[in-house]
Amino acid sequence: MSRTKKQPEEIQENSETPKTSTPPFHQLYKRNEWGLVENVDYHFNDDGSINWRKMIKDEFLYPNKGWFDIRKKEMPSSIEGLKDNQLLIMLGGIKELAKLRGFHSVVYDVKHVNENYVVAKCKIAWISNYEHVNGYDYATVVYEDVANATLANTDDFCAKFLETIACNRAFVRCVRNFLNIHIVGADEIDKSKNSFSASVESSGYDTNIIPVTPTGILEKTAREKCGIADFDGFKELLRELWASEKYRYEGIKDWKNFEDIPAKEARILLPLIIKK
């Protein structure tokens, strides 16, 4: 028994309605003359720059467990009332900020790849906006940052994906440092069970790759164990040590970054930071 072919008219009547090629929310990321996305409520600083910290949605933030564990304080159930150094930001929040700010490209350069240690550099070419102007022209800004992933600062699961972890960390640092975000990324936190100093001693890393200086170890320990995002966060720890009279040094007032800390003082501070 032969089948009857449908006529063209029947096919057209039974077919689905053709779909439009225009995205339903195509206006969401339309940018104005200032390089800002229309239909988005921005928060601004007193100097007119964008307060990117306030642009982070609460759904991407959660309490930094490590910060509370070190101080033997109860872990809060919400982020309400917490300071930036008591919080962590999810990778999704960093991605959303990057998309909102706008960029042309993200490029990674991965080096020193071996089973123990990987270094990744992330370079982002950001689109022009009013915050970065060269004369009368908007300037394209290129910013880059570096991060590592080692057996000393990852857990057993992450240790199998050192390249990926290093790239994620470099991306997070590149975005938040460029946008002046002082909340540490969840991907940056040391998830290992052992302390950084003990791991360095037992890892057998090439010191030509990792400059294991007292100041460098102090900075890494503060960042990875105490959730310190930058030197401003470290100064808060110094104030706590000063108030408790555990550490006092008159030259502190002249320290503007970690490099300003003398090696002798770094050696004194390191055990205090580890025990804190």
Backbone as CSV, one residue per row, in Angstrom:
resi,resn,N_x,N_y,N_z,CA_x,CA_y,CA_z,C_x,C_y,C_z
1,MET,0.858,-1.186,0.000,0.000,0.000,0.000,0.894,1.235,0.000
2,SER,0.722,2.051,-0.996,1.554,3.250,-1.128,1.086,4.342,-0.190
3,ARG,2.050,5.182,0.259,1.729,6.293,1.162,1.521,7.551,0.338
4,THR,0.565,8.301,0.732,0.251,9.535,0.004,1.153,10.655,0.491
5,LYS,1.811,11.324,-0.428,2.674,12.441,-0.061,1.844,13.653,0.362
6,LYS,2.310,14.335,1.398,1.607,15.539,1.843,1.886,16.686,0.889
7,GLN,0.903,17.492,0.708,1.046,18.657,-0.138,1.836,19.728,0.601
8,PRO,2.492,20.634,-0.127,3.267,21.703,0.511,2.446,22.508,1.499
9,GLU,1.158,22.724,1.168,0.300,23.513,2.060,0.136,22.817,3.414
10,GLU,-0.001,21.469,3.378,-0.187,20.712,4.613,1.060,20.767,5.479
11,ILE,2.218,20.681,4.849,3.472,20.731,5.592,3.626,22.066,6.293
12,GLN,3.303,23.148,5.597,3.429,24.475,6.172,2.478,24.659,7.347
13,GLU,1.255,24.125,7.239,0.263,24.277,8.298,0.658,23.485,9.552
14,ASN,1.295,22.320,9.381,1.616,21.466,10.509,2.980,21.771,11.138
15,SER,3.791,22.557,10.455,5.125,22.848,10.991,5.049,23.872,12.113
16,GLU,6.108,23.892,12.932,6.153,24.840,14.035,6.350,26.263,13.519
17,THR,5.907,27.210,14.312,6.080,28.599,13.936,7.557,28.953,13.934
18,PRO,8.044,29.536,12.842,9.469,29.882,12.781,9.880,30.760,13.960
19,LYS,11.064,30.462,14.535,11.523,31.226,15.687,12.390,32.396,15.245
20,THR,12.295,33.486,15.965,13.096,34.659,15.628,14.542,34.435,16.024
21,SER,15.473,35.069,15.342,16.899,34.942,15.639,17.370,36.019,16.609
22,THR,16.451,36.861,17.047,16.808,37.923,17.992,16.634,37.435,19.420
23,PRO,17.674,37.487,20.242,17.552,37.034,21.634,16.461,37.815,22.357
24,PRO,15.696,37.166,23.211,14.610,37.854,23.914,15.099,38.965,24.834
25,PHE,16.369,38.863,25.277,16.892,39.892,26.179,18.107,40.583,25.537
26,HIS,17.987,40.867,24.251,19.130,41.397,23.513,19.559,42.776,23.970
27,GLN,18.718,43.469,24.738,19.065,44.804,25.212,19.827,44.771,26.539
28,LEU,19.885,43.599,27.188,20.479,43.530,28.523,21.918,44.015,28.553
29,TYR,22.732,43.654,27.571,24.140,44.015,27.596,24.481,45.054,26.527
30,LYS,23.525,45.898,26.238,23.788,47.033,25.355,24.462,48.119,26.184
31,ARG,25.593,48.621,25.721,26.354,49.594,26.481,26.139,51.013,25.961
32,ASN,26.193,51.957,26.898,25.996,53.350,26.542,27.326,54.015,26.201
33,GLU,27.316,55.333,26.066,28.516,56.066,25.660,29.636,56.010,26.697
34,TRP,29.292,55.658,27.944,30.291,55.572,28.999,30.881,54.163,29.126
35,GLY,30.394,53.253,28.293,30.882,51.882,28.366,30.170,51.059,29.415
36,LEU,29.069,51.563,29.959,28.314,50.875,30.988,27.080,50.211,30.395
37,VAL,26.679,49.101,30.988,25.525,48.350,30.498,24.244,49.090,30.873
38,GLU,23.404,49.281,29.884,22.124,49.932,30.142,21.221,48.993,30.956
39,ASN,20.278,49.568,31.661,19.310,48.820,32.484,19.958,48.123,33.673
40,VAL,21.159,48.573,34.071,21.833,48.049,35.260,22.055,49.192,36.237
41,ASP,21.705,48.984,37.489,21.923,49.994,38.522,23.337,49.851,39.079
42,TYR,24.182,50.814,38.798,25.559,50.789,39.254,25.697,51.511,40.596
43,HIS,26.698,51.085,41.356,27.053,51.763,42.602,28.370,52.502,42.357
44,PHE,28.452,53.744,42.825,29.628,54.563,42.548,30.326,55.008,43.826
45,ASN,31.653,55.177,43.717,32.444,55.717,44.809,32.382,57.242,44.780
46,ASP,32.910,57.855,45.812,32.888,59.313,45.898,33.668,59.972,44.771
47,ASP,34.678,59.274,44.260,35.480,59.858,43.180,34.875,59.633,41.800
48,GLY,33.698,58.997,41.763,33.017,58.781,40.490,33.284,57.437,39.855
49,SER,34.240,56.678,40.374,34.513,55.346,39.835,33.439,54.374,40.324
50,ILE,33.381,53.222,39.694,32.363,52.234,40.033,32.799,51.441,41.259
51,ASN,31.887,51.257,42.184,32.153,50.412,43.356,31.782,48.981,42.987
52,TRP,32.750,48.266,42.422,32.488,46.913,41.946,32.197,45.948,43.085
53,ARG,32.690,46.264,44.270,32.389,45.420,45.435,30.888,45.344,45.671
54,LYS,30.222,46.472,45.543,28.778,46.503,45.783,27.985,45.897,44.632
55,MET,28.653,45.610,43.531,27.972,45.009,42.386,27.896,43.486,42.504
56,ILE,28.542,42.929,43.532,28.507,41.478,43.725,27.184,41.084,44.383
57,LYS,26.498,40.149,43.814,25.237,39.681,44.384,25.503,38.807,45.616
58,ASP,24.631,38.923,46.603,24.808,38.152,47.839,24.842,36.655,47.592
59,GLU,24.190,36.211,46.534,24.123,34.773,46.266,25.500,34.174,45.939
60,PHE,26.467,35.044,45.604,27.807,34.570,45.277,28.779,34.705,46.450
61,LEU,28.286,35.119,47.609,29.143,35.307,48.778,28.760,34.339,49.885
62,TYR,29.751,33.905,50.659,29.466,33.069,51.824,30.597,33.235,52.835
63,PRO,30.348,32.917,54.109,31.359,33.118,55.157,32.623,32.305,54.895
64,ASN,33.756,32.907,55.228,35.052,32.246,55.090,35.287,31.385,56.324
65,LYS,35.049,30.095,56.204,35.150,29.177,57.340,36.535,29.217,57.974
66,GLY,37.558,29.322,57.132,38.917,29.344,57.646,39.175,30.511,58.578
67,TRP,38.602,31.655,58.256,38.793,32.857,59.091,38.247,32.620,60.493
68,PHE,37.083,31.982,60.577,36.447,31.743,61.876,37.101,30.578,62.613
69,ASP,37.546,29.571,61.876,38.212,28.432,62.518,39.517,28.851,63.178
70,ILE,40.300,29.682,62.487,41.580,30.118,63.028,41.388,30.870,64.338
71,ARG,40.327,31.644,64.405,40.063,32.444,65.606,39.156,31.729,66.601
72,LYS,38.829,30.470,66.286,37.983,29.648,67.139,36.650,30.345,67.450
73,LYS,36.085,30.916,66.403,34.790,31.573,66.521,33.729,30.746,65.805
74,GLU,32.494,30.906,66.240,31.396,30.152,65.646,31.143,30.607,64.213
75,MET,30.947,29.648,63.350,30.688,29.924,61.937,29.290,30.515,61.778
76,PRO,29.151,31.734,61.233,27.826,32.337,61.059,27.028,31.621,59.979
77,SER,25.730,31.715,60.070,24.858,31.035,59.108,24.526,31.913,57.908
78,SER,24.901,33.182,57.947,24.641,34.091,56.833,25.792,35.082,56.723
79,ILE,25.771,35.886,55.657,26.834,36.860,55.437,26.489,38.218,56.035
80,GLU,25.334,38.326,56.627,24.884,39.614,57.153,25.854,40.133,58.224
81,GLY,26.300,41.357,58.037,27.175,42.000,59.004,28.635,41.612,58.915
82,LEU,29.000,40.721,58.001,30.391,40.281,57.892,31.229,41.259,57.070
83,LYS,32.503,41.387,57.430,33.428,42.236,56.693,33.976,41.470,55.494
84,ASP,34.586,42.209,54.590,35.097,41.584,53.374,36.107,40.482,53.658
85,ASN,36.956,40.674,54.689,37.965,39.656,54.978,37.384,38.430,55.678
86,GLN,36.082,38.455,55.961,35.408,37.308,56.560,34.563,36.554,55.533
87,LEU,34.680,36.971,54.278,33.861,36.403,53.212,34.706,35.733,52.138
88,LEU,34.052,34.881,51.369,34.623,34.315,50.162,33.650,34.577,49.022
89,ILE,34.182,34.709,47.816,33.335,34.908,46.640,33.479,33.720,45.703
90,MET,32.364,33.243,45.190,32.367,32.101,44.290,32.899,32.497,42.912
91,LEU,33.378,31.495,42.181,33.879,31.721,40.833,32.790,32.321,39.944
92,GLY,31.543,31.889,40.160,30.434,32.425,39.367,30.274,33.923,39.550
93,GLY,30.516,34.409,40.751,30.418,35.841,41.007,31.510,36.613,40.289
94,ILE,32.715,36.036,40.236,33.818,36.662,39.520,33.521,36.712,38.022
95,LYS,32.966,35.633,37.495,32.621,35.588,36.073,31.561,36.627,35.731
96,GLU,30.602,36.778,36.624,29.537,37.754,36.373,30.080,39.179,36.385
97,LEU,30.989,39.459,37.308,31.616,40.780,37.351,32.398,41.061,36.078
98,ALA,33.155,40.050,35.615,33.948,40.216,34.397,33.041,40.485,33.197
99,LYS,31.940,39.773,33.127,31.003,39.962,32.022,30.377,41.348,32.084
100,LEU,30.054,41.798,33.283,29.445,43.114,33.445,30.436,44.219,33.094
101,ARG,31.678,44.066,33.522,32.695,45.063,33.189,32.979,45.056,31.696
102,GLY,33.014,43.876,31.094,33.223,43.744,29.660,34.679,43.549,29.291
103,PHE,34.959,42.567,28.439,36.333,42.300,28.033,36.376,41.801,26.590
104,HIS,37.534,41.979,25.975,37.745,41.520,24.607,38.259,40.091,24.584
105,SER,39.165,39.781,25.508,39.780,38.450,25.482,40.334,38.087,26.849
106,VAL,40.467,36.777,27.067,41.118,36.231,28.257,42.151,35.221,27.766
107,VAL,43.408,35.438,28.124,44.491,34.593,27.638,45.283,34.045,28.826
108,TYR,45.588,32.750,28.778,46.348,32.112,29.856,47.725,31.698,29.349
109,ASP,48.699,31.811,30.230,50.058,31.333,29.956,50.439,30.425,31.116
110,VAL,50.501,29.121,30.856,50.763,28.136,31.901,52.221,27.688,31.825
111,LYS,52.913,27.769,32.970,54.340,27.427,33.009,54.646,26.504,34.180
112,HIS,55.884,25.988,34.167,56.391,25.128,35.239,55.443,23.958,35.518
113,VAL,54.910,23.374,34.469,53.932,22.298,34.633,54.644,21.007,35.016
114,ASN,54.391,20.530,36.226,54.846,19.206,36.630,53.865,18.670,37.658
115,GLU,54.120,17.508,38.170,53.152,16.857,39.053,53.028,17.547,40.411
116,ASN,53.956,18.466,40.721,53.936,19.126,42.023,53.546,20.596,41.984
117,TYR,53.753,21.242,40.831,53.695,22.694,40.827,53.332,23.225,39.444
118,VAL,52.348,24.135,39.394,51.943,24.766,38.142,51.739,26.253,38.386
119,VAL,52.249,27.069,37.479,52.047,28.512,37.536,51.225,28.927,36.320
120,ALA,50.218,29.762,36.542,49.387,30.246,35.444,49.294,31.769,35.506
121,LYS,49.449,32.395,34.358,49.264,33.837,34.247,48.024,34.103,33.414
122,CYS,47.145,34.942,33.911,45.916,35.289,33.190,46.010,36.741,32.741
123,LYS,45.807,36.959,31.464,45.822,38.305,30.899,44.449,38.623,30.308
124,ILE,43.855,39.700,30.768,42.524,40.098,30.295,42.618,41.453,29.612
125,ALA,42.108,41.522,28.393,42.000,42.789,27.674,40.583,43.314,27.888
126,TRP,40.453,44.320,28.726,39.140,44.861,29.085,38.663,45.865,28.044
127,ILE,37.363,45.949,27.857,36.830,46.936,26.929,36.977,48.331,27.528
128,SER,36.883,49.323,26.692,37.020,50.695,27.159,35.779,51.144,27.928
129,ASN,36.004,51.933,28.964,34.897,52.629,29.612,35.417,53.936,30.208
130,TYR,34.557,54.709,30.806,34.921,56.044,31.260,35.955,56.032,32.387
131,GLU,36.134,54.889,33.067,37.077,54.818,34.175,38.528,54.846,33.706
132,HIS,38.763,54.507,32.454,40.129,54.456,31.921,40.175,55.258,30.626
133,VAL,40.579,56.504,30.765,40.588,57.419,29.627,42.009,57.903,29.381
134,ASN,42.405,57.892,28.119,43.717,58.395,27.709,43.487,59.651,26.874
135,GLY,43.688,60.811,27.507,43.358,62.062,26.827,41.865,62.161,26.643
136,TYR,41.436,62.251,25.401,40.006,62.314,25.108,39.472,60.975,24.596
137,ASP,40.350,59.975,24.558,39.951,58.675,24.032,39.900,57.638,25.145
138,TYR,38.893,56.760,25.065,38.825,55.652,26.006,39.983,54.707,25.722
139,ALA,40.663,54.298,26.762,41.843,53.445,26.597,41.499,51.985,26.827
140,THR,41.961,51.120,25.927,41.830,49.685,26.152,42.857,49.284,27.213
141,VAL,42.388,48.630,28.249,43.254,48.306,29.376,43.545,46.806,29.388
142,VAL,44.815,46.465,29.482,45.231,45.067,29.600,45.792,44.876,31.004
143,TYR,45.257,43.898,31.712,45.698,43.626,33.078,45.969,42.139,33.209
144,GLU,47.014,41.797,33.976,47.335,40.397,34.154,47.736,40.109,35.589
145,ASP,47.541,38.867,35.998,47.908,38.447,37.341,48.336,36.988,37.297
146,VAL,49.021,36.551,38.348,49.623,35.216,38.381,49.162,34.454,39.614
147,ALA,49.013,33.158,39.481,48.672,32.293,40.618,49.319,30.935,40.401
148,ASN,49.413,30.182,41.477,49.965,28.837,41.355,49.040,27.823,42.007
149,ALA,49.256,26.583,41.655,48.572,25.457,42.308,49.639,24.408,42.564
150,THR,49.757,23.988,43.802,50.775,23.021,44.171,50.160,21.932,45.039
151,LEU,50.942,20.900,45.274,50.494,19.864,46.201,50.425,20.411,47.618
152,ALA,51.070,21.562,47.844,51.085,22.155,49.181,49.861,23.012,49.463
153,ASN,49.137,23.462,48.419,47.988,24.334,48.671,46.695,23.866,48.007
154,THR,46.626,22.567,47.716,45.393,21.989,47.183,45.066,20.710,47.945
155,ASP,43.816,20.292,47.875,43.434,19.042,48.521,43.685,17.878,47.563
156,ASP,43.345,16.675,47.998,43.633,15.474,47.204,42.925,15.494,45.858
157,PHE,41.709,16.028,45.830,40.949,16.062,44.575,41.552,17.079,43.608
158,CYS,41.791,18.301,44.092,42.313,19.362,43.237,43.726,19.073,42.755
159,ALA,44.468,18.267,43.518,45.840,17.944,43.140,45.910,17.232,41.791
160,LYS,44.805,16.650,41.362,44.757,15.957,40.072,44.524,16.919,38.912
161,PHE,44.198,18.179,39.223,43.872,19.154,38.185,44.605,20.467,38.451
162,LEU,45.904,20.391,38.662,46.675,21.571,39.042,46.612,22.680,37.995
163,GLU,46.650,22.326,36.708,46.598,23.352,35.663,45.285,24.123,35.726
164,THR,44.170,23.392,35.882,42.861,24.040,35.946,42.739,24.928,37.169
165,ILE,43.179,24.425,38.312,43.105,25.195,39.548,43.945,26.461,39.440
166,ALA,45.151,26.338,38.888,46.031,27.496,38.737,45.406,28.543,37.819
167,CYS,44.792,28.104,36.736,44.149,29.042,35.802,42.956,29.731,36.459
168,ASN,42.154,28.962,37.187,41.014,29.571,37.885,41.482,30.614,38.886
169,ARG,42.525,30.287,39.631,43.041,31.226,40.629,43.581,32.486,39.969
170,ALA,44.297,32.313,38.858,44.852,33.473,38.161,43.728,34.353,37.612
171,PHE,42.680,33.739,37.086,41.536,34.499,36.565,40.853,35.284,37.679
172,VAL,40.620,34.618,38.810,39.969,35.272,39.936,40.794,36.466,40.403
173,ARG,42.082,36.276,40.565,42.930,37.363,41.040,42.997,38.500,40.028
174,CYS,43.035,38.152,38.753,43.109,39.166,37.710,41.855,40.050,37.738
175,VAL,40.700,39.426,37.871,39.440,40.180,37.867,39.301,41.024,39.128
176,ARG,39.461,40.385,40.272,39.165,41.128,41.507,40.221,42.185,41.821
177,ASN,41.479,41.953,41.463,42.492,42.982,41.682,42.313,44.162,40.735
178,PHE,41.919,43.880,39.511,41.662,44.958,38.557,40.460,45.801,38.989
179,LEU,39.436,45.127,39.539,38.227,45.825,39.948,38.260,46.267,41.409
180,ASN,39.412,46.090,42.051,39.594,46.535,43.434,38.649,45.825,44.399
181,ILE,38.529,44.499,44.223,37.704,43.680,45.106,38.622,43.046,46.143
182,HIS,38.339,43.246,47.423,39.206,42.747,48.488,38.703,41.446,49.116
183,ILE,37.675,40.866,48.548,37.179,39.579,49.035,37.948,38.467,48.325
184,VAL,38.488,37.555,49.088,39.252,36.460,48.499,38.321,35.521,47.730
185,GLY,38.792,35.043,46.581,38.015,34.082,45.820,38.079,32.709,46.466
186,ALA,36.979,31.995,46.428,36.952,30.645,47.010,38.006,29.755,46.367
187,ASP,38.319,30.000,45.087,39.308,29.183,44.381,40.736,29.477,44.838
188,GLU,40.942,30.607,45.511,42.285,30.979,45.944,42.675,30.368,47.286
189,ILE,41.705,29.901,48.031,41.958,29.415,49.380,42.765,28.120,49.368
190,ASP,43.724,28.051,50.270,44.506,26.824,50.451,43.601,25.749,51.047
191,LYS,43.402,24.679,50.291,42.511,23.608,50.737,43.270,22.392,51.268
192,SER,44.578,22.536,51.426,45.369,21.415,51.930,45.169,21.247,53.425
193,LYS,45.519,20.082,53.937,45.360,19.782,55.356,46.564,20.239,56.172
194,ASN,47.722,20.386,55.504,48.942,20.767,56.210,49.215,22.245,56.065
195,SER,49.973,22.795,56.984,50.311,24.212,56.924,51.257,24.473,55.768
196,PHE,51.260,25.703,55.312,52.102,26.046,54.165,53.577,25.861,54.476
197,SER,53.997,26.318,55.641,55.416,26.245,55.965,55.911,24.812,56.015
198,ALA,55.093,23.913,56.597,55.495,22.511,56.675,55.534,21.899,55.282
199,SER,54.606,22.317,54.420,54.554,21.768,53.076,55.770,22.179,52.269
200,VAL,56.213,23.438,52.449,57.382,23.912,51.717,58.615,23.116,52.105
201,GLU,58.752,22.823,53.388,59.924,22.113,53.863,59.984,20.695,53.323
202,SER,58.814,20.079,53.111,58.807,18.672,52.715,58.569,18.453,51.228
203,SER,58.289,19.517,50.489,57.890,19.346,49.096,59.067,19.087,48.168
204,GLY,60.248,19.621,48.516,61.399,19.449,47.640,61.313,20.287,46.393
205,TYR,60.602,21.434,46.418,60.476,22.294,45.245,61.804,22.946,44.899
206,ASP,61.980,23.244,43.648,63.156,23.952,43.174,63.073,25.394,43.645
207,THR,64.031,25.830,44.456,63.973,27.190,44.980,64.203,28.226,43.900
208,ASN,64.674,27.835,42.709,64.773,28.784,41.612,63.395,29.095,41.040
209,ILE,62.436,28.188,41.243,61.067,28.415,40.779,60.259,29.136,41.850
210,ILE,60.394,28.697,43.095,59.684,29.326,44.206,60.703,30.025,45.101
211,PRO,60.730,31.348,45.111,61.654,32.059,45.979,61.203,31.967,47.440
212,VAL,61.690,30.982,48.158,61.261,30.760,49.532,62.039,31.710,50.448
213,THR,61.580,32.940,50.527,62.151,33.933,51.424,61.245,34.073,52.634
214,PRO,61.755,34.565,53.760,60.909,34.757,54.941,59.689,35.614,54.643
215,THR,59.899,36.695,53.899,58.781,37.584,53.574,57.792,36.894,52.634
216,GLY,58.328,36.139,51.655,57.446,35.442,50.723,56.605,34.393,51.418
217,ILE,57.212,33.629,52.316,56.468,32.606,53.061,55.429,33.257,53.956
218,LEU,55.795,34.389,54.571,54.846,35.107,55.422,53.630,35.552,54.619
219,GLU,53.861,36.111,53.448,52.750,36.573,52.610,51.857,35.418,52.188
220,LYS,52.469,34.310,51.723,51.681,33.169,51.282,50.889,32.563,52.431
221,THR,51.505,32.485,53.597,50.819,31.934,54.758,49.629,32.793,55.141
222,ALA,49.827,34.101,55.143,48.745,35.023,55.493,47.605,34.940,54.493
223,ARG,47.948,34.844,53.208,46.922,34.784,52.167,46.156,33.457,52.190
224,GLU,46.894,32.357,52.312,46.289,31.049,52.112,45.724,30.444,53.391
225,LYS,46.227,30.861,54.529,45.740,30.316,55.793,44.781,31.253,56.515
226,CYS,44.979,32.549,56.354,44.158,33.527,57.083,43.157,34.226,56.179
227,GLY,43.149,33.893,54.879,42.194,34.513,53.980,42.485,35.970,53.704
228,ILE,43.759,36.369,53.759,44.139,37.748,53.524,44.182,38.010,52.024
229,ALA,43.462,39.031,51.568,43.408,39.321,50.142,44.533,40.252,49.705
230,ASP,44.944,41.157,50.568,45.970,42.126,50.206,46.652,42.639,51.468
231,PHE,47.538,43.614,51.306,48.293,44.092,52.453,47.413,44.842,53.451
232,ASP,46.332,45.442,52.975,45.400,46.102,53.896,44.809,45.090,54.879
233,GLY,44.496,43.896,54.370,43.990,42.849,55.247,45.051,42.375,56.229
234,PHE,46.304,42.343,55.773,47.390,41.925,56.656,47.591,42.946,57.779
235,LYS,47.405,44.214,57.463,47.565,45.253,58.478,46.539,45.097,59.598
236,GLU,45.373,44.554,59.250,44.368,44.299,60.284,44.877,43.243,61.268
237,LEU,45.560,42.219,60.743,46.165,41.208,61.621,47.247,41.831,62.507
238,LEU,48.030,42.733,61.917,49.068,43.410,62.690,48.470,44.241,63.821
239,ARG,47.333,44.859,63.548,46.671,45.651,64.601,46.216,44.745,65.740
240,GLU,45.700,43.565,65.389,45.257,42.621,66.421,46.446,42.155,67.264
241,LEU,47.581,41.893,66.615,48.769,41.462,67.344,49.311,42.591,68.221
242,TRP,49.231,43.807,67.720,49.681,44.960,68.492,48.803,45.156,69.726
243,ALA,47.481,45.075,69.539,46.551,45.277,70.654,46.732,44.213,71.735
244,SER,47.077,42.991,71.315,47.268,41.903,72.278,48.687,41.873,72.840
245,GLU,49.521,42.816,72.362,50.917,42.933,72.785,51.749,41.693,72.441
246,LYS,51.288,40.909,71.463,52.045,39.748,71.027,53.169,40.148,70.066
247,TYR,52.957,41.275,69.371,53.993,41.748,68.458,53.902,43.260,68.318
248,ARG,55.026,43.918,68.528,55.100,45.364,68.349,56.452,45.723,67.738
249,TYR,56.367,46.555,66.712,57.579,46.981,66.016,57.324,48.392,65.494
250,GLU,58.145,49.324,65.904,57.908,50.729,65.576,57.926,51.006,64.077
251,GLY,58.648,50.177,63.336,58.741,50.413,61.898,57.508,50.015,61.103
252,ILE,56.499,49.450,61.767,55.284,49.013,61.066,54.657,50.151,60.273
253,LYS,54.706,51.341,60.834,54.048,52.485,60.183,54.629,52.788,58.802
254,ASP,55.844,52.308,58.553,56.478,52.561,57.256,56.230,51.447,56.242
255,TRP,55.560,50.360,56.662,55.300,49.250,55.759,54.119,49.570,54.853
256,LYS,54.349,49.578,53.565,53.291,49.834,52.584,52.876,48.566,51.842
257,ASN,53.741,47.560,51.853,53.441,46.274,51.219,54.315,45.207,51.870
258,PHE,54.136,43.961,51.454,54.878,42.858,52.068,56.385,42.992,51.861
259,GLU,56.791,43.574,50.736,58.210,43.699,50.445,58.927,44.614,51.432
260,ASP,58.177,45.468,52.121,58.782,46.390,53.082,59.116,45.722,54.416
261,ILE,58.624,44.499,54.629,58.852,43.817,55.905,60.257,43.218,55.917
262,PRO,61.095,43.597,56.865,62.440,43.015,56.943,62.373,41.509,57.196
263,ALA,63.355,40.791,56.697,63.374,39.330,56.841,63.332,38.925,58.316
264,LYS,64.056,39.664,59.155,64.078,39.347,60.578,62.678,39.442,61.183
265,GLU,61.928,40.480,60.830,60.575,40.656,61.365,59.615,39.620,60.781
266,ALA,59.844,39.231,59.519,59.008,38.202,58.893,59.140,36.882,59.634
267,ARG,60.366,36.562,60.066,60.591,35.313,60.802,59.899,35.342,62.163
268,ILE,59.823,36.519,62.766,59.136,36.648,64.054,57.617,36.550,63.869
269,LEU,57.123,37.133,62.786,55.689,37.172,62.549,55.121,35.830,62.101
270,LEU,55.906,35.050,61.354,55.395,33.821,60.764,54.765,32.873,61.790
271,PRO,55.439,32.513,62.878,54.792,31.604,63.856,53.568,32.231,64.522
272,LEU,53.574,33.560,64.650,52.423,34.226,65.261,51.205,34.142,64.348
273,ILE,51.448,34.269,63.042,50.350,34.189,62.063,49.829,32.762,61.974
274,ILE,50.728,31.786,62.005,50.315,30.378,61.919,49.455,29.986,63.117
275,LYS,49.840,30.457,64.303,49.127,30.105,65.527,47.848,30.916,65.717
276,LYS,47.701,31.998,64.993,46.578,32.900,65.247,45.236,32.262,64.955
